[in-house]
Amino acid sequence: MRPTNRRTFLKGLSAMGTAMWCAPAARAFALPEDKIKAVHYCANPGDAQGRQGQPMVNQSTNVVRIETERGLIGIGEGGEPRTMEECASMLIGLDPFRIDNLWQRMMRGYFYPAGREKLHSLGALDLALWDLKGKALDVPVWQLLGGKSRNHVELYSTVFPAPRGAPWRTRRKPAAPPDSARIATPPTTRASEL
């Protein structure tokens, strides 16, 4: 009988453990096997007031919708039409729940490095993919992204826009808050700016 060599035994044990271990599949996390069927992009002609382009801020109000073969739909906002088309074409037929993998694929998918427009489109698609994953697991997205971090968020209310000729538009402070401030401020608000 040959004495057992401790090193040989540990090497064999680690090799056996490595061979038995396999990466968890999507079904282990209750995610259905699915593939991206279509990406729809709706470009807005203007802003909420009907003005053409984006006159107030450099913010896109365009909407992207990702549809899977199982019928799930994820919705995101933002993006630029040309880069959205490029990025979306890389997603068709892939697993929508491998979000990090899809992000890297879109980010590095072309020869030139990503600029602002491409990052904006990636952000919109990322929102839609997280929305899909939340719907597939039947949990809110904030739960997937680490859960609740606080019970409330401090905000302050502003009264905008003030009507012309209103007494609080002058430099002197009014004795009491104007009616519009009382209407715009919910009862739980602790402060408001006039």
PyMOL CGO cylinders between C-alpha atoms (Angstrom):
from pymol import cmd
from pymol.cgo import CYLINDER

trace = [
    CYLINDER, 0.00, 0.00, 0.00, 1.35, 3.37, -1.05, 0.3, 1, 1, 1, 1, 1, 1,
    CYLINDER, 1.35, 3.37, -1.05, 1.19, 6.28, 1.40, 0.3, 1, 1, 1, 1, 1, 1,
    CYLINDER, 1.19, 6.28, 1.40, -1.07, 9.17, 0.30, 0.3, 1, 1, 1, 1, 1, 1,
    CYLINDER, -1.07, 9.17, 0.30, 0.76, 12.27, -0.80, 0.3, 1, 1, 1, 1, 1, 1,
    CYLINDER, 0.76, 12.27, -0.80, -1.06, 15.32, 0.55, 0.3, 1, 1, 1, 1, 1, 1,
    CYLINDER, -1.06, 15.32, 0.55, -0.27, 17.48, -2.50, 0.3, 1, 1, 1, 1, 1, 1,
    CYLINDER, -0.27, 17.48, -2.50, -1.50, 14.92, -4.98, 0.3, 1, 1, 1, 1, 1, 1,
    CYLINDER, -1.50, 14.92, -4.98, -4.66, 14.43, -2.93, 0.3, 1, 1, 1, 1, 1, 1,
    CYLINDER, -4.66, 14.43, -2.93, -5.42, 18.19, -2.81, 0.3, 1, 1, 1, 1, 1, 1,
    CYLINDER, -5.42, 18.19, -2.81, -4.72, 18.62, -6.55, 0.3, 1, 1, 1, 1, 1, 1,
    CYLINDER, -4.72, 18.62, -6.55, -7.12, 15.78, -7.33, 0.3, 1, 1, 1, 1, 1, 1,
    CYLINDER, -7.12, 15.78, -7.33, -9.75, 17.19, -4.99, 0.3, 1, 1, 1, 1, 1, 1,
    CYLINDER, -9.75, 17.19, -4.99, -9.52, 20.68, -6.55, 0.3, 1, 1, 1, 1, 1, 1,
    CYLINDER, -9.52, 20.68, -6.55, -9.65, 19.24, -10.07, 0.3, 1, 1, 1, 1, 1, 1,
    CYLINDER, -9.65, 19.24, -10.07, -12.75, 17.24, -9.17, 0.3, 1, 1, 1, 1, 1, 1,
    CYLINDER, -12.75, 17.24, -9.17, -14.42, 20.33, -7.66, 0.3, 1, 1, 1, 1, 1, 1,
    CYLINDER, -14.42, 20.33, -7.66, -13.59, 22.42, -10.72, 0.3, 1, 1, 1, 1, 1, 1,
    CYLINDER, -13.59, 22.42, -10.72, -14.94, 19.75, -13.06, 0.3, 1, 1, 1, 1, 1, 1,
    CYLINDER, -14.94, 19.75, -13.06, -18.21, 19.50, -11.11, 0.3, 1, 1, 1, 1, 1, 1,
    CYLINDER, -18.21, 19.50, -11.11, -18.77, 23.25, -10.88, 0.3, 1, 1, 1, 1, 1, 1,
    CYLINDER, -18.77, 23.25, -10.88, -20.54, 24.91, -13.77, 0.3, 1, 1, 1, 1, 1, 1,
    CYLINDER, -20.54, 24.91, -13.77, -21.71, 28.48, -14.17, 0.3, 1, 1, 1, 1, 1, 1,
    CYLINDER, -21.71, 28.48, -14.17, -25.28, 29.02, -12.99, 0.3, 1, 1, 1, 1, 1, 1,
    CYLINDER, -25.28, 29.02, -12.99, -27.75, 29.06, -15.86, 0.3, 1, 1, 1, 1, 1, 1,
    CYLINDER, -27.75, 29.06, -15.86, -30.45, 31.66, -16.36, 0.3, 1, 1, 1, 1, 1, 1,
    CYLINDER, -30.45, 31.66, -16.36, -33.06, 29.19, -15.09, 0.3, 1, 1, 1, 1, 1, 1,
    CYLINDER, -33.06, 29.19, -15.09, -31.27, 29.10, -11.72, 0.3, 1, 1, 1, 1, 1, 1,
    CYLINDER, -31.27, 29.10, -11.72, -32.34, 32.70, -11.23, 0.3, 1, 1, 1, 1, 1, 1,
    CYLINDER, -32.34, 32.70, -11.23, -35.89, 32.07, -12.50, 0.3, 1, 1, 1, 1, 1, 1,
    CYLINDER, -35.89, 32.07, -12.50, -35.14, 33.90, -15.76, 0.3, 1, 1, 1, 1, 1, 1,
    CYLINDER, -35.14, 33.90, -15.76, -36.82, 32.40, -18.80, 0.3, 1, 1, 1, 1, 1, 1,
    CYLINDER, -36.82, 32.40, -18.80, -34.68, 31.57, -21.80, 0.3, 1, 1, 1, 1, 1, 1,
    CYLINDER, -34.68, 31.57, -21.80, -35.44, 34.32, -24.27, 0.3, 1, 1, 1, 1, 1, 1,
    CYLINDER, -35.44, 34.32, -24.27, -34.03, 36.20, -27.24, 0.3, 1, 1, 1, 1, 1, 1,
    CYLINDER, -34.03, 36.20, -27.24, -34.39, 39.77, -28.46, 0.3, 1, 1, 1, 1, 1, 1,
    CYLINDER, -34.39, 39.77, -28.46, -36.75, 39.80, -31.42, 0.3, 1, 1, 1, 1, 1, 1,
    CYLINDER, -36.75, 39.80, -31.42, -36.99, 43.49, -32.32, 0.3, 1, 1, 1, 1, 1, 1,
    CYLINDER, -36.99, 43.49, -32.32, -35.88, 46.95, -31.23, 0.3, 1, 1, 1, 1, 1, 1,
    CYLINDER, -35.88, 46.95, -31.23, -38.24, 49.81, -32.06, 0.3, 1, 1, 1, 1, 1, 1,
    CYLINDER, -38.24, 49.81, -32.06, -37.12, 53.43, -31.86, 0.3, 1, 1, 1, 1, 1, 1,
    CYLINDER, -37.12, 53.43, -31.86, -39.59, 56.31, -31.81, 0.3, 1, 1, 1, 1, 1, 1,
    CYLINDER, -39.59, 56.31, -31.81, -38.05, 59.71, -32.51, 0.3, 1, 1, 1, 1, 1, 1,
    CYLINDER, -38.05, 59.71, -32.51, -39.89, 62.78, -31.28, 0.3, 1, 1, 1, 1, 1, 1,
    CYLINDER, -39.89, 62.78, -31.28, -40.06, 65.74, -33.66, 0.3, 1, 1, 1, 1, 1, 1,
    CYLINDER, -40.06, 65.74, -33.66, -39.88, 68.29, -30.83, 0.3, 1, 1, 1, 1, 1, 1,
    CYLINDER, -39.88, 68.29, -30.83, -40.34, 68.97, -27.15, 0.3, 1, 1, 1, 1, 1, 1,
    CYLINDER, -40.34, 68.97, -27.15, -43.45, 68.90, -24.94, 0.3, 1, 1, 1, 1, 1, 1,
    CYLINDER, -43.45, 68.90, -24.94, -44.52, 72.37, -26.13, 0.3, 1, 1, 1, 1, 1, 1,
    CYLINDER, -44.52, 72.37, -26.13, -44.37, 71.32, -29.78, 0.3, 1, 1, 1, 1, 1, 1,
    CYLINDER, -44.37, 71.32, -29.78, -41.14, 73.18, -30.61, 0.3, 1, 1, 1, 1, 1, 1,
    CYLINDER, -41.14, 73.18, -30.61, -38.86, 71.51, -33.16, 0.3, 1, 1, 1, 1, 1, 1,
    CYLINDER, -38.86, 71.51, -33.16, -35.57, 70.04, -31.98, 0.3, 1, 1, 1, 1, 1, 1,
    CYLINDER, -35.57, 70.04, -31.98, -34.43, 70.23, -28.38, 0.3, 1, 1, 1, 1, 1, 1,
    CYLINDER, -34.43, 70.23, -28.38, -34.46, 73.97, -27.65, 0.3, 1, 1, 1, 1, 1, 1,
    CYLINDER, -34.46, 73.97, -27.65, -34.27, 74.00, -23.85, 0.3, 1, 1, 1, 1, 1, 1,
    CYLINDER, -34.27, 74.00, -23.85, -31.69, 71.34, -23.01, 0.3, 1, 1, 1, 1, 1, 1,
    CYLINDER, -31.69, 71.34, -23.01, -29.63, 68.82, -24.86, 0.3, 1, 1, 1, 1, 1, 1,
    CYLINDER, -29.63, 68.82, -24.86, -31.93, 66.00, -23.77, 0.3, 1, 1, 1, 1, 1, 1,
    CYLINDER, -31.93, 66.00, -23.77, -33.51, 63.42, -26.01, 0.3, 1, 1, 1, 1, 1, 1,
    CYLINDER, -33.51, 63.42, -26.01, -37.18, 62.60, -25.56, 0.3, 1, 1, 1, 1, 1, 1,
    CYLINDER, -37.18, 62.60, -25.56, -36.98, 59.66, -27.94, 0.3, 1, 1, 1, 1, 1, 1,
    CYLINDER, -36.98, 59.66, -27.94, -38.26, 56.27, -26.79, 0.3, 1, 1, 1, 1, 1, 1,
    CYLINDER, -38.26, 56.27, -26.79, -36.78, 52.82, -27.45, 0.3, 1, 1, 1, 1, 1, 1,
    CYLINDER, -36.78, 52.82, -27.45, -38.75, 49.59, -27.06, 0.3, 1, 1, 1, 1, 1, 1,
    CYLINDER, -38.75, 49.59, -27.06, -37.08, 46.16, -26.93, 0.3, 1, 1, 1, 1, 1, 1,
    CYLINDER, -37.08, 46.16, -26.93, -39.32, 43.18, -27.67, 0.3, 1, 1, 1, 1, 1, 1,
    CYLINDER, -39.32, 43.18, -27.67, -38.43, 39.55, -26.94, 0.3, 1, 1, 1, 1, 1, 1,
    CYLINDER, -38.43, 39.55, -26.94, -39.63, 36.30, -28.50, 0.3, 1, 1, 1, 1, 1, 1,
    CYLINDER, -39.63, 36.30, -28.50, -41.63, 35.53, -25.33, 0.3, 1, 1, 1, 1, 1, 1,
    CYLINDER, -41.63, 35.53, -25.33, -43.52, 38.83, -25.66, 0.3, 1, 1, 1, 1, 1, 1,
    CYLINDER, -43.52, 38.83, -25.66, -41.80, 40.86, -22.95, 0.3, 1, 1, 1, 1, 1, 1,
    CYLINDER, -41.80, 40.86, -22.95, -41.34, 44.56, -23.73, 0.3, 1, 1, 1, 1, 1, 1,
    CYLINDER, -41.34, 44.56, -23.73, -38.75, 46.83, -22.13, 0.3, 1, 1, 1, 1, 1, 1,
    CYLINDER, -38.75, 46.83, -22.13, -38.89, 50.60, -22.50, 0.3, 1, 1, 1, 1, 1, 1,
    CYLINDER, -38.89, 50.60, -22.50, -36.03, 53.12, -22.36, 0.3, 1, 1, 1, 1, 1, 1,
    CYLINDER, -36.03, 53.12, -22.36, -35.64, 56.81, -23.15, 0.3, 1, 1, 1, 1, 1, 1,
    CYLINDER, -35.64, 56.81, -23.15, -32.94, 58.69, -25.00, 0.3, 1, 1, 1, 1, 1, 1,
    CYLINDER, -32.94, 58.69, -25.00, -30.60, 58.06, -27.85, 0.3, 1, 1, 1, 1, 1, 1,
    CYLINDER, -30.60, 58.06, -27.85, -29.67, 59.43, -31.23, 0.3, 1, 1, 1, 1, 1, 1,
    CYLINDER, -29.67, 59.43, -31.23, -31.26, 57.75, -34.30, 0.3, 1, 1, 1, 1, 1, 1,
    CYLINDER, -31.26, 57.75, -34.30, -28.10, 56.77, -36.21, 0.3, 1, 1, 1, 1, 1, 1,
    CYLINDER, -28.10, 56.77, -36.21, -26.19, 55.28, -33.28, 0.3, 1, 1, 1, 1, 1, 1,
    CYLINDER, -26.19, 55.28, -33.28, -29.37, 53.70, -31.94, 0.3, 1, 1, 1, 1, 1, 1,
    CYLINDER, -29.37, 53.70, -31.94, -29.75, 51.80, -35.21, 0.3, 1, 1, 1, 1, 1, 1,
    CYLINDER, -29.75, 51.80, -35.21, -26.13, 50.61, -35.06, 0.3, 1, 1, 1, 1, 1, 1,
    CYLINDER, -26.13, 50.61, -35.06, -26.34, 49.45, -31.44, 0.3, 1, 1, 1, 1, 1, 1,
    CYLINDER, -26.34, 49.45, -31.44, -29.80, 47.91, -31.74, 0.3, 1, 1, 1, 1, 1, 1,
    CYLINDER, -29.80, 47.91, -31.74, -28.76, 45.81, -34.74, 0.3, 1, 1, 1, 1, 1, 1,
    CYLINDER, -28.76, 45.81, -34.74, -26.17, 44.06, -32.54, 0.3, 1, 1, 1, 1, 1, 1,
    CYLINDER, -26.17, 44.06, -32.54, -28.82, 42.90, -30.05, 0.3, 1, 1, 1, 1, 1, 1,
    CYLINDER, -28.82, 42.90, -30.05, -31.17, 40.91, -32.31, 0.3, 1, 1, 1, 1, 1, 1,
    CYLINDER, -31.17, 40.91, -32.31, -31.18, 37.20, -31.44, 0.3, 1, 1, 1, 1, 1, 1,
    CYLINDER, -31.18, 37.20, -31.44, -29.24, 37.58, -28.18, 0.3, 1, 1, 1, 1, 1, 1,
    CYLINDER, -29.24, 37.58, -28.18, -30.21, 36.86, -24.56, 0.3, 1, 1, 1, 1, 1, 1,
    CYLINDER, -30.21, 36.86, -24.56, -31.71, 40.09, -23.11, 0.3, 1, 1, 1, 1, 1, 1,
    CYLINDER, -31.71, 40.09, -23.11, -30.79, 39.18, -19.53, 0.3, 1, 1, 1, 1, 1, 1,
    CYLINDER, -30.79, 39.18, -19.53, -27.01, 39.30, -20.07, 0.3, 1, 1, 1, 1, 1, 1,
    CYLINDER, -27.01, 39.30, -20.07, -27.02, 43.08, -19.77, 0.3, 1, 1, 1, 1, 1, 1,
    CYLINDER, -27.02, 43.08, -19.77, -23.31, 43.61, -19.01, 0.3, 1, 1, 1, 1, 1, 1,
    CYLINDER, -23.31, 43.61, -19.01, -22.31, 41.36, -21.90, 0.3, 1, 1, 1, 1, 1, 1,
    CYLINDER, -22.31, 41.36, -21.90, -24.63, 43.23, -24.28, 0.3, 1, 1, 1, 1, 1, 1,
    CYLINDER, -24.63, 43.23, -24.28, -23.30, 46.59, -23.05, 0.3, 1, 1, 1, 1, 1, 1,
    CYLINDER, -23.30, 46.59, -23.05, -19.70, 45.58, -23.78, 0.3, 1, 1, 1, 1, 1, 1,
    CYLINDER, -19.70, 45.58, -23.78, -20.70, 44.20, -27.17, 0.3, 1, 1, 1, 1, 1, 1,
    CYLINDER, -20.70, 44.20, -27.17, -22.36, 47.50, -28.17, 0.3, 1, 1, 1, 1, 1, 1,
    CYLINDER, -22.36, 47.50, -28.17, -19.65, 49.68, -26.63, 0.3, 1, 1, 1, 1, 1, 1,
    CYLINDER, -19.65, 49.68, -26.63, -16.78, 47.93, -28.41, 0.3, 1, 1, 1, 1, 1, 1,
    CYLINDER, -16.78, 47.93, -28.41, -18.70, 46.77, -31.47, 0.3, 1, 1, 1, 1, 1, 1,
    CYLINDER, -18.70, 46.77, -31.47, -17.28, 49.20, -33.99, 0.3, 1, 1, 1, 1, 1, 1,
    CYLINDER, -17.28, 49.20, -33.99, -13.82, 50.46, -34.82, 0.3, 1, 1, 1, 1, 1, 1,
    CYLINDER, -13.82, 50.46, -34.82, -14.18, 53.97, -33.41, 0.3, 1, 1, 1, 1, 1, 1,
    CYLINDER, -14.18, 53.97, -33.41, -14.53, 54.55, -29.67, 0.3, 1, 1, 1, 1, 1, 1,
    CYLINDER, -14.53, 54.55, -29.67, -17.92, 55.54, -28.32, 0.3, 1, 1, 1, 1, 1, 1,
    CYLINDER, -17.92, 55.54, -28.32, -18.75, 59.23, -28.29, 0.3, 1, 1, 1, 1, 1, 1,
    CYLINDER, -18.75, 59.23, -28.29, -21.58, 61.10, -26.59, 0.3, 1, 1, 1, 1, 1, 1,
    CYLINDER, -21.58, 61.10, -26.59, -24.20, 60.09, -29.12, 0.3, 1, 1, 1, 1, 1, 1,
    CYLINDER, -24.20, 60.09, -29.12, -23.38, 56.40, -28.84, 0.3, 1, 1, 1, 1, 1, 1,
    CYLINDER, -23.38, 56.40, -28.84, -23.32, 56.55, -25.04, 0.3, 1, 1, 1, 1, 1, 1,
    CYLINDER, -23.32, 56.55, -25.04, -26.71, 58.24, -25.09, 0.3, 1, 1, 1, 1, 1, 1,
    CYLINDER, -26.71, 58.24, -25.09, -28.10, 55.41, -27.22, 0.3, 1, 1, 1, 1, 1, 1,
    CYLINDER, -28.10, 55.41, -27.22, -26.44, 52.81, -25.00, 0.3, 1, 1, 1, 1, 1, 1,
    CYLINDER, -26.44, 52.81, -25.00, -28.11, 54.41, -21.98, 0.3, 1, 1, 1, 1, 1, 1,
    CYLINDER, -28.11, 54.41, -21.98, -31.54, 54.16, -23.57, 0.3, 1, 1, 1, 1, 1, 1,
    CYLINDER, -31.54, 54.16, -23.57, -31.00, 50.51, -24.51, 0.3, 1, 1, 1, 1, 1, 1,
    CYLINDER, -31.00, 50.51, -24.51, -29.62, 49.79, -21.04, 0.3, 1, 1, 1, 1, 1, 1,
    CYLINDER, -29.62, 49.79, -21.04, -32.77, 51.22, -19.45, 0.3, 1, 1, 1, 1, 1, 1,
    CYLINDER, -32.77, 51.22, -19.45, -34.94, 49.04, -21.69, 0.3, 1, 1, 1, 1, 1, 1,
    CYLINDER, -34.94, 49.04, -21.69, -32.89, 45.91, -20.89, 0.3, 1, 1, 1, 1, 1, 1,
    CYLINDER, -32.89, 45.91, -20.89, -33.17, 46.49, -17.14, 0.3, 1, 1, 1, 1, 1, 1,
    CYLINDER, -33.17, 46.49, -17.14, -36.90, 47.09, -17.58, 0.3, 1, 1, 1, 1, 1, 1,
    CYLINDER, -36.90, 47.09, -17.58, -37.14, 43.73, -19.37, 0.3, 1, 1, 1, 1, 1, 1,
    CYLINDER, -37.14, 43.73, -19.37, -35.26, 41.94, -16.61, 0.3, 1, 1, 1, 1, 1, 1,
    CYLINDER, -35.26, 41.94, -16.61, -37.46, 43.48, -13.93, 0.3, 1, 1, 1, 1, 1, 1,
    CYLINDER, -37.46, 43.48, -13.93, -40.59, 42.39, -15.78, 0.3, 1, 1, 1, 1, 1, 1,
    CYLINDER, -40.59, 42.39, -15.78, -39.22, 38.86, -16.29, 0.3, 1, 1, 1, 1, 1, 1,
    CYLINDER, -39.22, 38.86, -16.29, -38.51, 38.49, -12.56, 0.3, 1, 1, 1, 1, 1, 1,
    CYLINDER, -38.51, 38.49, -12.56, -41.62, 40.45, -11.53, 0.3, 1, 1, 1, 1, 1, 1,
    CYLINDER, -41.62, 40.45, -11.53, -39.61, 42.84, -9.35, 0.3, 1, 1, 1, 1, 1, 1,
    CYLINDER, -39.61, 42.84, -9.35, -39.03, 46.59, -9.63, 0.3, 1, 1, 1, 1, 1, 1,
    CYLINDER, -39.03, 46.59, -9.63, -35.75, 47.64, -11.25, 0.3, 1, 1, 1, 1, 1, 1,
    CYLINDER, -35.75, 47.64, -11.25, -34.61, 49.47, -8.11, 0.3, 1, 1, 1, 1, 1, 1,
    CYLINDER, -34.61, 49.47, -8.11, -34.70, 46.09, -6.35, 0.3, 1, 1, 1, 1, 1, 1,
    CYLINDER, -34.70, 46.09, -6.35, -32.36, 44.61, -9.00, 0.3, 1, 1, 1, 1, 1, 1,
    CYLINDER, -32.36, 44.61, -9.00, -29.95, 47.53, -8.68, 0.3, 1, 1, 1, 1, 1, 1,
    CYLINDER, -29.95, 47.53, -8.68, -29.27, 47.01, -5.00, 0.3, 1, 1, 1, 1, 1, 1,
    CYLINDER, -29.27, 47.01, -5.00, -32.54, 47.77, -3.22, 0.3, 1, 1, 1, 1, 1, 1,
    CYLINDER, -32.54, 47.77, -3.22, -33.76, 50.70, -1.22, 0.3, 1, 1, 1, 1, 1, 1,
    CYLINDER, -33.76, 50.70, -1.22, -31.03, 52.88, 0.27, 0.3, 1, 1, 1, 1, 1, 1,
    CYLINDER, -31.03, 52.88, 0.27, -33.20, 55.43, 2.14, 0.3, 1, 1, 1, 1, 1, 1,
    CYLINDER, -33.20, 55.43, 2.14, -36.75, 55.87, 3.36, 0.3, 1, 1, 1, 1, 1, 1,
    CYLINDER, -36.75, 55.87, 3.36, -37.22, 59.35, 1.94, 0.3, 1, 1, 1, 1, 1, 1,
    CYLINDER, -37.22, 59.35, 1.94, -35.48, 61.87, -0.29, 0.3, 1, 1, 1, 1, 1, 1,
    CYLINDER, -35.48, 61.87, -0.29, -35.17, 65.51, 0.71, 0.3, 1, 1, 1, 1, 1, 1,
    CYLINDER, -35.17, 65.51, 0.71, -36.54, 67.80, -1.99, 0.3, 1, 1, 1, 1, 1, 1,
    CYLINDER, -36.54, 67.80, -1.99, -37.60, 71.39, -2.11, 0.3, 1, 1, 1, 1, 1, 1,
    CYLINDER, -37.60, 71.39, -2.11, -40.51, 72.79, -4.01, 0.3, 1, 1, 1, 1, 1, 1,
    CYLINDER, -40.51, 72.79, -4.01, -40.19, 75.76, -6.33, 0.3, 1, 1, 1, 1, 1, 1,
    CYLINDER, -40.19, 75.76, -6.33, -43.07, 77.81, -7.63, 0.3, 1, 1, 1, 1, 1, 1,
    CYLINDER, -43.07, 77.81, -7.63, -42.49, 78.26, -11.35, 0.3, 1, 1, 1, 1, 1, 1,
    CYLINDER, -42.49, 78.26, -11.35, -43.45, 80.22, -13.33, 0.3, 1, 1, 1, 1, 1, 1,
    CYLINDER, -43.45, 80.22, -13.33, -44.84, 83.10, -11.31, 0.3, 1, 1, 1, 1, 1, 1,
    CYLINDER, -44.84, 83.10, -11.31, -47.59, 85.13, -12.98, 0.3, 1, 1, 1, 1, 1, 1,
    CYLINDER, -47.59, 85.13, -12.98, -46.61, 88.62, -14.17, 0.3, 1, 1, 1, 1, 1, 1,
    CYLINDER, -46.61, 88.62, -14.17, -47.30, 91.34, -11.63, 0.3, 1, 1, 1, 1, 1, 1,
    CYLINDER, -47.30, 91.34, -11.63, -47.41, 88.89, -8.73, 0.3, 1, 1, 1, 1, 1, 1,
    CYLINDER, -47.41, 88.89, -8.73, -46.32, 90.53, -5.47, 0.3, 1, 1, 1, 1, 1, 1,
    CYLINDER, -46.32, 90.53, -5.47, -43.66, 87.90, -4.80, 0.3, 1, 1, 1, 1, 1, 1,
    CYLINDER, -43.66, 87.90, -4.80, -41.88, 88.66, -8.12, 0.3, 1, 1, 1, 1, 1, 1,
    CYLINDER, -41.88, 88.66, -8.12, -40.72, 91.95, -6.65, 0.3, 1, 1, 1, 1, 1, 1,
    CYLINDER, -40.72, 91.95, -6.65, -37.68, 92.17, -4.38, 0.3, 1, 1, 1, 1, 1, 1,
    CYLINDER, -37.68, 92.17, -4.38, -39.70, 92.49, -1.20, 0.3, 1, 1, 1, 1, 1, 1,
    CYLINDER, -39.70, 92.49, -1.20, -40.78, 89.35, 0.61, 0.3, 1, 1, 1, 1, 1, 1,
    CYLINDER, -40.78, 89.35, 0.61, -44.51, 88.73, 0.99, 0.3, 1, 1, 1, 1, 1, 1,
    CYLINDER, -44.51, 88.73, 0.99, -45.98, 88.36, 4.44, 0.3, 1, 1, 1, 1, 1, 1,
    CYLINDER, -45.98, 88.36, 4.44, -47.58, 85.00, 3.61, 0.3, 1, 1, 1, 1, 1, 1,
    CYLINDER, -47.58, 85.00, 3.61, -46.85, 82.46, 0.89, 0.3, 1, 1, 1, 1, 1, 1,
    CYLINDER, -46.85, 82.46, 0.89, -48.81, 83.15, -2.29, 0.3, 1, 1, 1, 1, 1, 1,
    CYLINDER, -48.81, 83.15, -2.29, -51.75, 80.95, -3.21, 0.3, 1, 1, 1, 1, 1, 1,
    CYLINDER, -51.75, 80.95, -3.21, -49.80, 79.25, -6.00, 0.3, 1, 1, 1, 1, 1, 1,
    CYLINDER, -49.80, 79.25, -6.00, -47.15, 78.20, -3.45, 0.3, 1, 1, 1, 1, 1, 1,
    CYLINDER, -47.15, 78.20, -3.45, -49.76, 76.67, -1.18, 0.3, 1, 1, 1, 1, 1, 1,
    CYLINDER, -49.76, 76.67, -1.18, -51.26, 74.79, -4.13, 0.3, 1, 1, 1, 1, 1, 1,
    CYLINDER, -51.26, 74.79, -4.13, -47.91, 73.57, -5.49, 0.3, 1, 1, 1, 1, 1, 1,
    CYLINDER, -47.91, 73.57, -5.49, -46.55, 72.49, -2.12, 0.3, 1, 1, 1, 1, 1, 1,
    CYLINDER, -46.55, 72.49, -2.12, -47.81, 69.18, -0.74, 0.3, 1, 1, 1, 1, 1, 1,
    CYLINDER, -47.81, 69.18, -0.74, -48.60, 69.10, 3.01, 0.3, 1, 1, 1, 1, 1, 1,
    CYLINDER, -48.60, 69.10, 3.01, -45.53, 66.90, 3.74, 0.3, 1, 1, 1, 1, 1, 1,
    CYLINDER, -45.53, 66.90, 3.74, -43.10, 69.50, 2.33, 0.3, 1, 1, 1, 1, 1, 1,
    CYLINDER, -43.10, 69.50, 2.33, -40.95, 71.17, 4.99, 0.3, 1, 1, 1, 1, 1, 1,
    CYLINDER, -40.95, 71.17, 4.99, -39.59, 74.04, 2.84, 0.3, 1, 1, 1, 1, 1, 1,
    CYLINDER, -39.59, 74.04, 2.84, -40.19, 75.81, -0.44, 0.3, 1, 1, 1, 1, 1, 1,
    CYLINDER, -40.19, 75.81, -0.44, -38.37, 78.44, -2.46, 0.3, 1, 1, 1, 1, 1, 1,
    CYLINDER, -38.37, 78.44, -2.46, -40.28, 81.50, -3.58, 0.3, 1, 1, 1, 1, 1, 1,
]
cmd.load_cgo(trace, "trace")
